[in-house]
């Protein structure tokens, strides 16, 4: 049978796939009316947007960045001065990383103050904490990639902190794991690059999917009544 819905108001793909109408239906199911009136309820989606922007700009930067001791700093300078709009892409990547952490912290404050972490949403909070840790991990591992003096010494101090993790043998293991040796070197740069562009993005993407599935399952909490 022919579809009774008129086709003249639909685009080619929408008529055949119906993505937009499906998303509208999903949104109506999981987003309560109060969430559209309180700006703080958009913080989770905003954090996700900044993460997507980081992924896109990070991929663009990977086309030109060279993760070696001899070429890392020069490749950053090349991106900033020679690549068309390279300075813009790197700046967006840098500031979205900061925004991701800030928005996540504000979002978690909202969740805590409104009691949205309570049953049955305890795992929402747990996954959110891990997402915040991932954001901090992105910032820490990405800070070394320009391979300048500030990045080198900041990483030296940051990795040295792991040596204080008890018991001493475990702290020493973490120190060597992150540095790839006794001191910050080319091995450290390689490890941080691998963590920054592969390990952390994969873990973060899995956590985001898990977080969204749980939100879809339990819905968005109501604000605290006064």
Secondary structure as UniProt FT lines:
FT   TURN            8..9
FT   HELIX           12..16
FT   HELIX           19..30
FT   HELIX           33..36
FT   HELIX           39..42
FT   HELIX           43..62
FT   TURN            63..64
FT   TURN            69..71
FT   HELIX           72..81
FT   TURN            84..85
FT   HELIX           86..113
FT   TURN            114..117
FT   TURN            119..120
FT   HELIX           122..144
FT   TURN            145..146
FT   HELIX           149..160
FT   HELIX           161..164
FT   HELIX           168..179
FT   HELIX           186..194
FT   HELIX           195..199
FT   HELIX           200..218
//
